[in-house]
Amino acid sequence: MQLFVGLGNPGAKYAGNRHNIGFMALDRIAADHGFSPWRGKFQGAVSEGRFGSEKVVLLKPETFMNLSGQSVGEAMRFYKLAPEDVTVFHDELDLAPGKLKVKTGGGHAGHNGLRSIHQHIGESYRRVRMGIGHPGQKNLVSSYVLRDFAKAEQEWLDDLLRGISDGAADLAAGDQARFMNAVSLRMKPPKNQNRAAGAAAKPAPAPAQETSGPAPDKGSEDSRSPLQKLVDKFR
């Protein structure tokens, strides 16, 4: 059994924030794979499902970001899980928008949600780091992560979330390479697919027009006089 945790802040006010991309990832997985309806539990929202024989519990802590570890720790104790059974989906300032990396263990890099989880369960859990880019200045970070994704970002965001959902079963099976490949296929479709699509859409050349009767002899000249041509015309 595994616990997939998405980080974010509860409530409609924060739903579209960059900081809530972890919630968005779990919502997509739950919707695409027929998981159970969300219900309140462990100071958060929980949805359950399976990838083959592997049971997976999705958890969105509703303690607000800075206290996410409380919810995660409670769920782990209830299901008797180890940190190695936990995967946390979160926003990552140090990755370009749309980039994704998977890592296990390590520091929290100042992310308040991860900091809280470190305090409650240690650091040896797996993280899916979803790039949202950096505003450029440290003093702008707080307002940046608490703003909604711009309209211009919606296309890559949708592709990223779809890719995560496509590869969720592989992630649960421990195949990180296949998971990353599923995301890559959404973010960067193979070029030969685009070429094939273009070739299919190219109209076929028009068939040659058929003509009746013998082909004119370009090498011969009409030796009739103008009067003879006129007489022949009215015959």
N, C-alpha and C positions, 0 to 999 in steps of 0.2 A: 504494500500500500504506500501511496505517496501523497504528499501535501504540496499543492501548487498555491503559492501566495502571491497575490497582486497588490502592489502598494499604491496608495492614493488617499484622498480625503473624502469623507462621506458627504452626501448632499448635492442637490442640483447646482448649487453655486460653483462647485469645483469640478463637476462632471467632465467638462471639456478641457480642463487644465493640462498642461504638459506634465505636471507632477502626477497626473492620474492615468498615465499610459499603462501602468500595471493593472489597474482595474479594467481598462479597455481590453487588454489582452485576454484576461480571464472571461470577460463577457463574451468575446468572440468564440473562445474555445467552448464555453458552455452552450452557446446557441448553435454552433456548427455540429457538435457531436452529441446532441440530445441529452445533456446532463439534466439533473433534476432542477425544479424551480429553486431560486434562491430563498433561503430562510435564515432567520437570525439565530446565531449560535457563536460561542467563543468571542463575545464582544465584536462580532463581525457578521458578514453574510457568507453562507456556505452553500455550495452546490456539489452534488456527487455524481460520479459516472464511472465508466470503465473504458479502457483501451485494451481490448482483448480480455485477458484474464487479470490484468492489472487494475485494481481499484484506485481511483484518483479523487481526492477531495480538493475542491477549489475554495480558497478562503480570501475574502476581501476584508481586512481589518477595518473596523469603523471607530477606532479609538483616536482618529486623526494620525497623521504620518508620524509625528514624534513619539508616539506610544505604541507603534505597530507591534513591537515585541511582546506586549502583554497578550494580545490576541493569538499570536503565533505560538507562544509558550503554552497557553491554555489548550489549544488544539493538539499540540504535540503530546502533552501529558495525557489527554483523554484517549488518543489513539495509540499511545505507547510507541511513539516514533522516535527515531534518532535524528540528529541534525542532517545526516546524509540522505534522509528521506524527504528533505524539504528543498523545494526550488522556489526562489523569489524572483518575480518579474518586476523590474523597476526602471525608472528613467535614469539616463546617464548623460551628464553634462560633458564628459570628456570624449564622447563619441559624436561624430557628425550626424545630423538628422538622417534617420533611416538605417544607420549602421547598427549591427547587432553582434554581441559577443557573449559567450557562455564561459563562466569560470566557477571554480569551487574553492572556497576558502579565501583568505586574504583580508585586507582592511576594508573599512566602510567608506573611505575617501571623503568623509565629511557629509555623507548622505544621512539625513536624520532618521529616516525609516530604517536603514541598515544599522545605524548606530544603536537604535533601540533593540533590534533583533539580536545584535551581538551581545547586548547586555543580558538578554534572557535565555539564549540558546547557544551562545558561542559563535564561532566564525566558520565552522566546517560545513556549511550548507552551500547549495549550488545557486548561482545567480544568473539570470538572463538579463543582460544589460542592454537596454534599448536607447539608442542615441537620440538626443533631442537638440544637440548643439549647445553652444555656450554664448551668452549675450556679449562676451568680450571683456566685461569688467565685473569683479567680484561683488561690488556693491549693487549690481543689477540682477544678481542671481535670484534673489527671493521673489521679486516682482515678475521675473521672466518665467520661472517654473509655475507660478500661480496665475498665469495668463493662458487663455485658450489657444489651441493651435490655430494658426492663421489659415484662411481659406486656401492659400497657395500651398499649404503643407498637407492638405487632406488626401491628395492622391498617393503620396508616398506612405502616409500613415496607414491608409486603408490597405495598401499592398503589404506593408510590414505585418499588420495584424492578421491578415489572411495567411501570410506565410507561416506565422507562429502557430496558427490553428492547424494548417496543413501538416506541420511537423510535430504537433503535440504528442501524438502516439509514439513517434520515434524518441522524443525526449523522455517520455515515461519509460521506454524500454532501455534507456541508457545509451542510445545511439546518437551522440551529439553531432556527428558528422552528417548523418542523414537529416537531422533537424535543421542544421545550418544550410544544407543544400535545398531543403524545402523553402526556406526563407529566401534564399538567393534566387530561386526560380521565379518567385513572385516579384522580387525587386529588379532583377535583370534577366528578362526572358531571353533564351538563346537567340542569337542573331539569325541563325539559319531558319528558325521558325518565322521570323519576320520576312526573310527573303522568300520563303515558300508561300507565305500568305500573299506577298506582292505578286509572285508569279501566277498564283491561282486567280488573282483578280484581274490580271492583264488580259484584255480582250483578244480573242483569236483573230488572226488575219482574215480579211474578207476573201471568200473564194473567188477565183478568177471568173470573170463573166464569159459565158458561152456565146458564141455567135453561130448563126446558121448560114449554110451555103459555103461555097469554096472561098478560100482566102484570096484576096486580090493579089494579082501578080504585080509586085512593085517594079519589076524589071521591064515591063512592057509599057508602051505609050499609046494613047488613043490617037489614031491617025485620021479620024473622021473630021470633015470640015464642019464649021459651025452650022451650016444649013442642013447637013446630013444628020447632025446630032438632034436638031429641032424636029426633023421629020421622024427620026426614030422614036423620039419622046412621045409622039401622038399615035404611034402604031398600036 
